[in-house]
Amino acid sequence: DLYRVVLRHKFPALPFRSFHDGDTARDWLADHVPRLLITDHNHPGAGVAELLRLGTFPVLIVSATIGDAPPPPSARVHYLGKPFPLEAFTRAIQSLVS
């Protein structure tokens, strides 16, 4: 997928894992602390708010619709509305992992 291509090209030293739903990500996050979580706001399973409660790791939320009550943005939470330029995706990641 596009995110994986950008991560491999622009951030080769940043390890990453991919999950098909929020429940699988939640289960992994219960035992691991990522340098960055990239998630769609409307993925199936465990929601973004639940994933945010699992730690203090940085989170990049991408979505065509953020919803009625998105988590408040902060130094550790950034939003990108789809569609977005790849440069914006790259800048958001850089700001969250640096």
Secondary structure per residue as TSV (DSSP state, phi and psi in degrees):
chain	resnum	aa	ss	phi	psi
A	1	D	-	360.0	166.5
A	2	L	H	-61.1	-40.9
A	3	Y	H	-59.4	-43.9
A	4	R	H	-62.3	-43.0
A	5	V	H	-61.0	-47.0
A	6	V	H	-63.6	-44.1
A	7	L	H	-61.2	-45.0
A	8	R	H	-64.7	-37.7
A	9	H	H	-78.9	-47.8
A	10	K	H	-89.4	-26.1
A	11	F	-	-133.3	63.0
A	12	P	T	-62.8	-24.5
A	13	A	T	-86.7	-5.5
A	14	L	S	-90.9	110.1
A	15	P	-	-69.5	151.2
A	16	F	-	-146.9	155.7
A	17	R	-	-130.2	152.8
A	18	S	-	-122.1	138.5
A	19	F	-	-127.3	144.7
A	20	H	S	-84.1	-11.4
A	21	D	S	-158.7	169.3
A	22	G	H	-68.0	-30.0
A	23	D	H	-66.1	-43.2
A	24	T	H	-65.8	-41.4
A	25	A	H	-62.7	-44.4
A	26	R	H	-58.8	-44.3
A	27	D	H	-62.5	-41.6
A	28	W	H	-66.7	-42.6
A	29	L	H	-65.5	-21.5
A	30	A	T	-62.8	-25.3
A	31	D	T	-120.1	1.2
A	32	H	-	-137.9	154.1
A	33	V	-	-121.2	108.6
A	34	P	-	-79.0	158.3
A	35	R	S	-72.8	-25.0
A	36	L	-	-161.7	138.5
A	37	L	E	-112.5	124.2
A	38	I	E	-110.3	123.4
A	39	T	E	-143.2	151.0
A	40	D	E	-84.9	142.3
A	41	H	T	-65.2	-28.8
A	42	N	T	-110.8	32.3
A	43	H	-	-72.9	158.0
A	44	P	S	-72.4	158.4
A	45	G	S	84.7	-149.5
A	46	A	S	-52.3	134.7
A	47	G	-	-82.6	170.5
A	48	V	H	-59.0	-43.7
A	49	A	H	-58.9	-41.0
A	50	E	H	-65.3	-42.5
A	51	L	H	-65.1	-37.1
A	52	L	H	-64.1	-31.5
A	53	R	T	-72.5	-11.4
A	54	L	T	-82.1	-5.9
A	55	G	-	176.6	-174.7
A	56	T	S	-112.2	16.9
A	57	F	-	-68.7	154.1
A	58	P	-	-69.2	147.8
A	59	V	E	-134.2	131.3
A	60	L	E	-111.3	116.8
A	61	I	E	-102.3	123.0
A	62	V	E	-116.7	137.3
A	63	S	E	-170.0	148.5
A	64	A	S	-76.1	-27.3
A	65	T	-	-136.0	121.6
A	66	I	-	-79.7	-26.6
A	67	G	-	102.8	179.2
A	68	D	S	-76.3	-33.5
A	69	A	S	-134.6	71.6
A	70	P	-	-70.7	154.1
A	71	P	-	-59.1	147.4
A	72	P	-	-66.3	136.8
A	73	P	-	-65.2	150.4
A	74	S	B	-154.3	-173.5
A	75	A	T	-64.1	-24.3
A	76	R	T	-103.4	-4.9
A	77	V	E	-126.0	119.5
A	78	H	E	-120.2	151.4
A	79	Y	E	-118.0	143.3
A	80	L	E	-131.5	122.1
A	81	G	E	-83.9	132.5
A	82	K	S	-79.9	143.7
A	83	P	S	-77.0	154.7
A	84	F	-	-136.3	152.3
A	85	P	-	-70.2	146.0
A	86	L	H	-59.4	-29.4
A	87	E	H	-63.6	-37.1
A	88	A	H	-67.2	-39.4
A	89	F	H	-61.7	-46.8
A	90	T	H	-62.3	-45.1
A	91	R	H	-63.4	-41.2
A	92	A	H	-62.5	-45.0
A	93	I	H	-62.0	-47.3
A	94	Q	H	-58.4	-42.7
A	95	S	H	-68.1	-30.6
A	96	L	H	-81.0	-29.7
A	97	V	H	-100.0	-5.1
A	98	S	-	-92.2	360.0
